[in-house]
Amino acid sequence: MAKNLTEAKQKLLSTEYPRWRNVFSCAILVLLITGMVLGWWYAYYTASDIECHKGILYFSAVWLVVQWVVIGYLYRYQDIPAFARGAITLLILLGNVWFGFFIFSLQPCAS
């Protein structure tokens, strides 16, 4: 039991992360979050009667830049433990799910 616990602890605190996997995971994250925000921008510019949501359009730009900075941090620094890298990735993905639910639940503005 103690051996299994020690192995699990070593895996969670490991900072060994292959370069190809780092590049691949960061590229996938960038594509996913950029696609979600671009989907909102497309909806904003092509739909009618949603001009009142311009503040959310600006917020989505800030949202995108902040996530790019965090993903850049994940890409640049190799000394992040595995549990933290996984937690940050999960938070980015879950944050985008909730942001998407919010964005696409907005109603058109009243005329």
BELKAHU-V405351 format. One record per pair of residues at least 4 apart in sequence whose C-alpha atoms are under 6 Angstrom apart, sorted by the first residue. I is the first residue (numbers start at 0). J is the second residue. D is the distance in whole Angstrom. If there is no record, write none. Layout:
BEGIN
i = <I	I>
j = <J	J>
d = <D	D>
END
This chain:
BEGIN
i = <9	11	11	12	12	13	13	14	14	14	20	29	30	33	34	41	42	48	48	49	49	58	67	71	90	95	99>
j = <13	81	82	80	81	80	81	78	79	80	24	33	34	37	38	45	46	107	108	107	108	62	71	75	94	99	103>
d = <6	5	5	5	6	5	6	5	6	5	6	6	6	6	6	6	6	5	5	5	5	6	6	6	6	6	6>
END
